[in-house]
Amino acid sequence: MGATLFQLRITLKNCHVKIWRKFVVPADIKLDKLHRVIQTVMGWTDSHLHEFVIGGERFGVPDPEDDWDEEIIAEKKCRLDRMLSPGFKQFKYVYDFGDDWEHVIKVESLDYRNESGRTIFCVDGRGTCPPEDVGSTPGYEDFCAAINTAGHPEHEEMKAWVHGCGYPGTAVWPDGFNIDEVNEKLAAGG
C-alpha cells in the first residue's frame, strides 16, 4: 500500500483574476517542503518570506533576531497531517509580506487515489502567477493592462522589466498556465 495522499486546492485571494491550482502531496509532508511545492505550482520564485496560518497558529522560519511578540513555529518540524484536526479543511499561506499575497488552501481529499506512483504532482490550475515585486493586487492589475496592450504607454517597459526578471517571453498574463511545465519541475525536485 502506498503513501496516503492529500489533494489540495490553493487559491490566490483578492486578485482581479482567478489564479488557483489543485495538487497532490503526501499526507505526512512537512510544511517546509509544502512551501517549496506551493512555490513551484504557483510559479513564485521563493524570493520573499512566507508563513502558514493553521488553526490560529503561525508556522514559518523563525528568526532569532525578530523582535515581534508573535511566535512563529518552525515549519520544518511540522507535518501537514498532524496540523489538521478532524473536520479542519482550510488554512492560509501568505507569501511576500510586502506585497502580501494571501492564499487559501483547501483540503479537497484526505485519501487521493493515484495509480501512477507519483506522490507530488499538479492536477489542474488556472491563471498565471503574478511576477515577483509587481506591487500586490493593484500592481498586478496595472501590469496585466500594460503587458497585454501593445499601445499602452508602459507596454515596452513592462516587457523589458519582466524579461529582465527571468520570466519566459512566452508567458501570458493573466491566463497562462502550463501544467506540464509545473509537473516537470515538481518531478525534478523543484
C-alpha positions in Angstrom: 0.0 0.0 0.0 1.3 3.4 -1.0 1.5 6.7 1.0 -1.6 8.5 2.0 -2.1 11.4 -0.3 -3.9 14.7 0.1 -5.4 16.7 -2.7 -5.2 20.4 -2.0 -6.5 23.4 -3.8 -4.7 26.7 -3.4 -6.3 30.0 -4.5 -4.7 33.4 -4.6 -7.1 35.8 -2.8 -8.1 39.3 -3.7 -6.8 39.2 -7.2 -8.6 40.6 -10.3 -8.4 37.2 -12.0 -8.8 33.7 -10.7 -5.5 32.0 -10.0 -5.6 28.6 -8.5 -4.0 25.1 -8.5 -5.1 21.6 -7.5 -2.2 19.5 -6.5 -1.4 16.3 -4.6 1.1 15.8 -1.8 1.9 13.1 0.8 -0.2 13.5 3.9 3.0 13.5 6.0 4.7 16.3 4.1 6.5 18.8 6.3 5.4 22.4 6.0 8.8 23.5 4.7 8.5 21.0 1.8 4.9 22.0 1.2 6.1 25.6 0.9 8.6 24.6 -1.8 5.8 22.7 -3.6 3.5 25.7 -3.4 6.2 27.9 -4.8 6.5 25.6 -7.8 2.9 25.0 -8.5 2.0 28.7 -8.2 5.1 29.9 -10.1 6.6 32.0 -7.3 10.4 32.2 -7.1 10.9 31.9 -3.3 12.4 35.4 -3.1 10.4 36.5 0.0 9.3 35.4 3.4 6.2 33.3 3.9 4.1 31.8 6.6 1.3 29.3 7.1 -1.6 30.1 9.4 -3.3 26.9 10.6 -5.8 26.8 13.4 -4.8 30.3 14.6 -1.1 29.3 14.9 1.7 30.7 12.6 4.3 28.4 11.0 7.3 29.5 9.1 11.1 30.0 9.5 11.7 31.5 13.0 14.1 34.4 13.1 16.0 34.5 16.4 16.6 38.3 15.9 13.0 39.0 15.2 11.6 41.3 18.0 7.9 40.8 17.2 5.8 39.4 20.0 4.1 36.8 17.9 5.6 33.3 17.9 6.4 31.6 14.7 6.6 27.8 15.0 9.3 26.1 12.9 7.7 24.7 9.8 10.4 22.1 9.2 9.2 20.2 12.3 5.5 20.1 11.4 3.8 17.5 9.3 0.6 18.6 7.4 -1.4 15.6 8.6 -0.7 16.4 12.2 -1.6 20.1 11.7 -5.1 19.3 10.5 -7.6 18.5 13.2 -10.7 16.4 12.4 -13.1 18.4 10.2 -10.5 21.1 9.6 -10.2 21.6 5.8 -8.8 25.0 5.2 -5.8 27.1 6.1 -3.8 30.1 4.9 -0.5 30.7 3.2 1.0 34.2 2.9 3.9 34.9 0.6 5.9 38.2 0.4 5.0 40.3 3.4 5.5 43.4 1.3 3.0 42.5 -1.5 1.1 40.3 1.0 0.0 37.6 -1.4 -2.6 35.7 0.7 -3.6 32.2 -0.5 -6.4 30.0 0.8 -5.6 26.2 0.9 -8.5 23.8 1.0 -8.1 20.1 1.6 -10.2 18.5 -1.1 -9.3 14.9 -0.4 -7.7 13.2 2.6 -7.3 9.9 0.6 -6.4 10.7 -3.0 -6.2 7.6 -5.2 -3.2 7.5 -7.5 -2.1 4.6 -9.6 1.0 6.4 -11.2 3.2 6.0 -8.1 3.9 9.8 -8.0 3.3 11.4 -4.7 3.7 15.1 -5.6 2.1 16.5 -8.8 -0.3 19.1 -10.1 -3.7 18.1 -11.2 -5.2 21.3 -12.6 -4.9 25.1 -12.4 -5.8 28.4 -13.9 -4.1 31.8 -14.3 -0.5 33.0 -14.4 1.2 33.8 -11.2 2.0 37.5 -10.8 5.6 38.4 -11.3 7.6 39.0 -8.1 7.6 42.5 -6.8 4.8 43.6 -9.1 3.1 45.6 -6.3 0.4 43.3 -4.9 -3.0 43.1 -6.4 -3.3 46.7 -7.8 0.2 46.4 -9.3 -0.7 43.1 -10.9 -3.8 44.6 -12.4 -1.8 47.5 -13.8 0.9 45.2 -15.1 -1.6 43.0 -16.9 -3.2 46.0 -18.6 0.3 47.2 -19.7 1.8 43.9 -20.8 -1.3 42.8 -22.8 -1.9 46.1 -24.6 0.6 47.0 -27.3 -0.4 50.7 -27.4 -0.2 51.1 -23.6 2.3 53.8 -22.5 4.1 51.2 -20.3 3.9 48.2 -22.6 7.6 48.1 -23.7 8.8 49.0 -20.2 6.8 46.1 -18.7 8.0 43.7 -21.4 11.6 44.7 -20.7 11.2 44.5 -16.9 9.5 41.1 -16.9 12.1 39.7 -19.3 14.9 41.1 -17.1 13.3 39.3 -14.1 13.8 36.0 -15.9 10.2 35.3 -16.9 9.8 33.5 -20.2 8.9 35.6 -23.2 6.0 33.2 -23.9 4.3 33.8 -20.5 0.7 35.0 -20.9 -0.8 37.3 -18.2 -3.2 36.7 -16.7 -4.5 33.5 -18.3 -1.4 31.3 -19.0 -0.8 28.2 -17.0 1.3 25.2 -18.2 0.6 22.1 -16.1 3.2 20.0 -17.9 5.9 22.5 -17.1 4.8 22.6 -13.5 4.9 18.8 -13.2 8.3 18.6 -14.9 9.6 21.0 -12.2 8.0 19.0 -9.4 9.4 15.7 -10.8 12.9 17.3 -10.9 12.5 18.2 -7.2 11.8 21.9 -7.7 
